Amino acid sequence: MAQHTYRTGEKAPEGGKFKVESLVSGGRLSNQDDTHVNMDQGDTFPPSPSSNEAANWVKA
């Protein structure tokens, strides 16, 4: 089963660790985008930690 993807600006439906899966623009990920972020339910997904671009996030 595929993981649900969340975009920068969306609210986290649950708490937990999330990681960048891809950039919304289709641009290339840097090694720093492997970073995990801890989110609480209702937190807003941030941009990519390294490029500050909109990102697609998945639960880690």
C-alpha positions in Angstrom: 0.0 0.0 0.0 1.4 3.4 -1.0 2.0 6.0 1.7 -0.1 9.1 1.8 1.8 12.2 0.7 1.3 15.6 2.3 2.4 18.9 0.7 4.0 22.0 2.3 1.3 24.1 3.8 -1.1 21.2 4.6 -1.9 20.3 8.2 -0.6 17.1 9.7 -3.5 14.7 10.3 -1.5 12.9 13.1 1.7 13.4 15.0 4.9 11.6 14.2 8.1 11.7 12.1 7.9 12.7 8.5 10.5 13.0 5.7 10.7 14.7 2.3 9.8 12.3 -0.5 10.1 14.8 -3.4 9.9 18.5 -4.3 6.6 19.8 -5.6 8.4 21.5 -8.5 9.9 18.1 -9.5 13.4 19.5 -8.7 16.2 17.3 -7.5 16.5 16.5 -3.8 19.7 17.2 -2.0 21.1 14.9 0.6 19.9 17.2 3.4 16.3 16.5 2.3 16.7 13.1 4.0 16.1 14.9 7.3 13.2 13.8 9.4 11.0 16.3 11.1 8.8 15.7 14.2 5.2 16.9 13.7 2.3 17.2 16.1 -1.2 16.8 14.9 -2.4 20.0 13.3 1.2 21.3 12.6 1.7 22.8 9.1 4.1 20.9 6.9 7.2 23.1 6.2 9.2 23.6 3.0 12.2 21.4 2.3 14.8 21.9 5.0 17.7 22.4 2.5 16.1 24.2 -0.5 13.2 26.0 1.2 11.0 24.8 -1.7 7.6 23.3 -1.4 7.9 19.6 -0.7 5.9 16.3 -0.6 6.1 14.7 2.8 5.5 11.1 3.9 5.4 9.4 7.3 8.8 8.1 8.2 
